[in-house]
Amino acid sequence: MPGDLSQWIMKHYDPEISQIVIPERGKIPVDAASVRRIWGLPNRGRKVCFENRPEITKAMYSIYNITSKNSPTLTEWCKMIVDMGGSYDDDFVRAWLALVFSCFLAP
């Protein structure tokens, strides 16, 4: 998603009512039902784990030899993936997912 669009959405999003409010045009609901309807994503089933699990963070830092306190940047994840030399093991999949989720959740 382009940066300008992301900023526009965040500027017009009202978290109190879970809607994107477009002046003089209306409102777009951003709730479980609308996300399911638009994207076809399930909104039932297993619970999503939102808790921070330090042991998982520690394991990721160990696997990828991350020594800084901060999470790697997108560029650093890309470099790690390139440095894997074309391997497609679990380490590659985890790094790829970290990159993709970072792009999707925090563009």
C-alpha positions in Angstrom: 0.0 0.0 0.0 1.5 3.4 -1.0 2.6 5.6 1.9 0.2 8.4 1.0 -2.8 6.0 1.0 -1.7 4.5 4.4 -1.5 8.0 5.9 -4.9 9.0 4.4 -6.6 5.9 5.9 -5.0 6.5 9.3 -6.0 10.2 9.2 -9.7 9.3 8.5 -10.0 6.2 10.7 -12.0 6.6 13.8 -11.1 3.9 16.3 -14.0 4.8 18.6 -16.5 3.6 16.0 -14.2 1.3 13.9 -14.9 3.2 10.7 -13.1 5.1 8.0 -15.0 8.4 7.9 -14.9 10.2 4.6 -16.1 13.8 4.9 -19.3 14.5 2.8 -19.2 10.9 1.5 -20.0 8.5 4.3 -18.4 5.9 6.5 -16.7 2.5 5.8 -17.0 0.0 8.6 -13.7 -1.7 9.6 -14.9 -4.6 11.8 -14.8 -8.4 11.7 -17.9 -8.6 9.5 -16.7 -6.2 6.9 -13.2 -7.7 6.8 -14.8 -11.2 6.3 -17.2 -9.9 3.6 -14.5 -8.0 1.6 -11.4 -10.3 2.1 -13.1 -13.6 2.8 -11.0 -14.0 5.9 -12.5 -16.2 8.7 -13.6 -14.4 11.9 -14.3 -17.6 13.9 -12.3 -20.5 15.0 -9.0 -20.6 16.9 -8.1 -17.7 19.1 -5.3 -15.4 17.9 -2.5 -15.1 20.4 -1.8 -11.4 21.0 0.5 -11.9 24.0 4.2 -11.1 23.7 6.1 -14.4 24.2 9.8 -13.5 25.0 11.0 -17.1 24.4 9.9 -16.8 20.7 11.6 -13.4 20.3 14.7 -14.9 21.9 14.6 -17.9 19.6 14.2 -15.7 16.5 17.2 -13.5 17.6 19.3 -16.6 18.1 18.3 -18.2 14.8 19.2 -15.1 12.8 22.1 -13.9 14.9 20.3 -10.6 15.7 22.4 -8.7 18.2 20.7 -5.3 18.3 17.8 -4.5 20.7 15.6 -3.4 17.8 14.0 -5.7 15.3 15.6 -5.9 11.9 14.6 -3.5 9.2 12.9 -4.7 6.0 16.3 -4.1 4.2 18.1 -6.2 6.9 15.5 -9.1 6.5 16.0 -9.0 2.7 19.8 -9.1 3.1 19.4 -12.1 5.5 17.2 -13.9 2.9 19.7 -13.2 0.1 22.6 -14.4 2.2 20.8 -17.7 2.6 21.9 -18.5 -0.9 18.7 -19.9 -2.2 18.0 -22.3 0.6 14.3 -23.0 1.3 14.3 -24.5 4.8 12.4 -23.4 7.9 14.8 -20.6 8.6 14.1 -19.2 5.1 10.3 -19.5 5.6 10.4 -17.8 9.0 12.5 -14.9 7.6 10.2 -14.6 4.6 7.1 -14.5 6.8 8.7 -11.9 9.1 9.4 -9.8 6.0 5.9 -10.3 4.5 4.1 -9.6 7.8 6.2 -6.5 8.4 5.3 -5.2 5.0 1.6 -6.0 5.4 1.1 -4.9 9.0 3.4 -1.9 9.1 4.0 -0.6 5.6 
